[in-house]
C-alpha cells in the first residue's frame, strides 16, 4: 500500500508544471512547494514537507544549465533532478529515490574559490556554482558540482530545497534563490512567495482548527495495531518510516494516537549549533499526513518537539480531544492535529480533483517519521535498519523505534505514553 501511495504522490508532484500565481512560465523557480505559502492548498499534495521548502524549474535539453547561488542559513540544502515525464517505478528498497536522476547534497557541493560552505566548515554563507548537463553519469569520477540529467531525458524537474531555515520566517534561509542560466542566457527568478499570515488564511492552516465531521472511508485496510514500513534513501539521504492510523479504532474511550521514541541527536541551528556538528542525524521530524489526498497536516521538527528525558512523545487527535497543556508538559509530549476540513474548505487529490468531507478525507492518517542525512555510524537509523528484514527491524532500532497505539485521554493523563498497548 505504501508503495502505491508514494509512487502516485511522486507522479502527482511531477505533473505540476503551471506557474504559481505571480510567476511567469519563462522564469526560474516557478513552483514553490510549501503549504505555508499556498493560500488555496492547490500544491499541498504529494506528502509535502512542512519543515522544508522546494523550488522547482522545468527544463528540457540540450543546453547546459548553470546555477549560481549562496549557501542558505539552514539545517540542510540540496539540488536534485527528477524525471518530468513517464512512469516512475521503484521497489521498496529504493522508493524514496524513485524518480531521482541525480542529486547533490549540501556537504558535497564545493564552494566557489575563496568562499565557504557552511555545511562543512566555518559560518560564512559562501557562494557556489553548479552545472547540469544532458549526459549519463559516469560510474566513477563524476565532475564536481555537476548534475547529470541523462542522455535520453526529455523533461527534467530541477528542484532546489532548503530544510529548516534558521530564521523560521524566511523559507529561503536569508539568501536569494540561485540564479539560473540556460545555454548562457540568464533567467529571472520568480520571487520567493512569503509565508501567509495569519495561518488560518490558508487551507493548510485551517486543517488543525476543527474536529472531524466527515464520513468513514473503506479504501484502506489498516491494522488495529499501527504498523511501520521503512523506506531507505541511499541516494538523497532522506529516509522515513510511515504508519497508517484510522478513526475506526477510536472506539470506547479511545480518542488519541500516541507515539513515543528516543530522540536522535541533531545540530539545532536555531539554537546556534552549526549544521556540521557531529550528531546522529542532520534533521528529523514527525508529521501527520492525509493518505487519500496526500495532503500534509502538521509536522513537528526535532528542535520544536517537547522532551521527556531522552525521548519525545506525540499525541495525535482532534483539537477538542487534546490533552491539556499541563498534561502534555508533564509527559514531555507535543500535540499534533489529526486533520479535518474547516467548513466550506476542500483539499485536492493528486489529479487536481477537489475533495470534501463527503469523500472520506481525514478518516485515515499517515504518521510519517523522517530522518535526513543520518550518520552512517548511527546503527539505529532508519537508513541502516531498513536494510534488515521486517522481523528484525524493531529490535535493531531499539528505543529509537517509535512505539505507537490508540489511547484514552484518561489513560494518557495518568500514564503518559505508558498507555500504548493498554
C-alpha positions, 0 to 999 in steps of 0.5 A, spaced: 500 500 500 505 504 501 508 503 495 502 505 491 501 511 495 508 514 494 509 512 487 502 516 485 504 522 490 511 522 486 507 522 479 502 527 482 508 532 484 511 531 477 505 533 473 505 540 476 508 544 471 503 551 471 506 557 474 504 559 481 500 565 481 505 571 480 510 567 476 511 567 469 512 560 465 519 563 462 522 564 469 526 560 474 523 557 480 516 557 478 513 552 483 514 553 490 512 547 494 510 549 501 503 549 504 505 555 508 505 559 502 499 556 498 493 560 500 488 555 496 492 548 498 492 547 490 500 544 491 499 541 498 499 534 495 504 529 494 506 528 502 509 535 502 514 537 507 512 542 512 519 543 515 522 544 508 521 548 502 522 546 494 523 550 488 522 547 482 524 549 474 522 545 468 527 544 463 528 540 457 535 539 453 540 540 450 543 546 453 547 546 459 544 549 465 548 553 470 546 555 477 549 560 481 547 561 488 549 562 496 549 557 501 542 558 505 542 559 513 539 552 514 539 545 517 540 542 510 540 544 502 540 540 496 539 540 488 536 534 485 533 532 478 527 528 477 524 525 471 518 530 468 515 525 464 513 517 464 512 512 469 516 512 475 517 505 478 521 503 484 521 497 489 521 498 496 528 498 497 529 504 493 522 508 493 524 514 496 529 515 490 524 513 485 524 518 480 531 521 482 536 522 476 541 525 480 542 529 486 547 533 490 547 534 497 549 540 501 556 537 504 558 535 497 557 541 493 564 545 493 564 552 494 566 557 489 574 559 490 575 563 496 568 562 499 565 557 504 560 552 505 557 552 511 555 545 511 562 543 512 566 548 515 566 555 518 559 560 518 560 564 512 554 563 507 559 562 501 557 562 494 557 556 489 556 554 482 553 548 479 552 545 472 547 540 469 548 537 463 544 532 458 549 526 459 549 519 463 553 519 469 559 516 469 560 510 474 566 513 477 569 520 477 563 524 476 565 532 475 564 536 481 558 540 482 555 537 476 548 534 475 547 529 470 540 529 467 541 523 462 542 522 455 535 520 453 531 525 458 526 529 455 523 533 461 527 534 467 524 537 474 530 541 477 528 542 484 532 546 489 530 545 497 532 548 503 530 544 510 529 548 516 531 555 515 534 558 521 530 564 521 523 560 521 520 566 517 524 566 511 523 559 507 529 561 503 534 561 509 536 569 508 539 568 501 536 569 494 534 563 490 540 561 485 540 564 479 539 560 473 542 560 466 540 556 460 545 555 454 548 562 457 542 566 457 540 568 464 533 567 467 529 571 472 527 568 478 520 568 480 520 571 487 520 567 493 512 567 495 512 569 503 509 565 508 501 567 509 499 570 515 495 569 519 495 561 518 488 560 518 488 564 511 490 558 508 487 551 507 493 548 510 492 552 516 485 551 517 486 543 517 488 543 525 482 548 527 476 543 527 474 536 529 472 531 524 465 531 521 466 527 515 464 520 513 468 513 514 472 511 508 473 503 506 479 504 501 484 502 506 485 496 510 489 498 516 491 494 522 488 495 529 495 495 531 499 501 527 504 498 523 511 501 520 514 500 513 521 503 512 523 506 506 531 507 505 534 513 501 541 511 499 541 516 494 538 523 497 539 521 504 532 522 506 529 516 509 522 515 513 518 510 516 510 511 515 504 508 519 497 508 517 492 510 523 484 510 522 478 513 526 475 506 526 479 504 532 477 510 536 472 506 539 470 506 547 474 511 550 479 511 545 480 518 542 488 519 541 494 516 537 500 516 541 507 515 539 513 515 543 521 514 541 528 516 543 530 522 540 536 522 535 541 527 536 541 533 531 545 540 530 539 545 532 541 551 528 536 555 531 539 554 537 546 556 534 549 549 533 552 549 526 549 544 521 556 540 521 556 538 528 557 531 529 550 528 531 546 522 529 542 525 524 542 532 520 534 533 521 528 529 523 521 530 524 514 527 525 508 529 521 501 527 520 499 526 513 492 525 509 493 518 505 487 519 500 489 526 498 496 526 500 495 532 503 500 534 509 497 536 516 502 538 521 509 536 522 513 537 528 521 538 527 526 535 532 528 542 535 520 544 536 518 537 539 517 537 547 522 532 551 521 527 556 528 525 558 531 522 552 525 521 548 519 525 545 512 523 545 506 525 540 499 525 541 495 525 535 487 527 535 482 532 534 483 539 537 477 538 542 480 531 544 487 534 546 490 533 552 491 539 556 497 543 556 499 541 563 498 534 561 502 534 555 508 538 559 508 533 564 509 527 559 514 531 555 509 530 549 507 535 543 500 535 540 499 534 533 492 535 529 489 529 526 486 533 520 479 535 518 476 540 513 474 547 516 467 548 513 466 550 506 474 548 505 476 542 500 483 539 499 485 536 492 487 529 490 493 528 486 489 529 479 487 536 481 480 533 483 477 537 489 475 533 495 470 534 501 468 531 507 463 527 503 469 523 500 472 520 506 478 525 507 481 525 514 478 518 516 485 515 515 492 518 517 499 517 515 504 518 521 510 519 517 517 519 521 523 522 517 530 522 518 535 526 513 542 525 512 543 520 518 550 518 520 552 512 517 555 510 524 548 511 527 546 503 527 539 505 529 537 509 523 532 508 519 537 508 513 541 502 516 535 498 519 531 498 513 536 494 510 534 488 515 528 484 514 521 486 517 522 481 523 528 484 525 527 491 524 524 493 531 529 490 535 535 493 531 532 500 532 531 499 539 528 505 543 529 509 537 523 505 534 517 509 535 512 505 539 505 507 537 497 505 539 490 508 540 489 511 547 484 514 552 485 521 554 484 518 561 489 513 560 494 518 557 493 523 563 495 518 568 500 514 564 503 518 559 505 514 553 505 508 558 498 507 555 500 504 548 498 497 548 493 498 554 
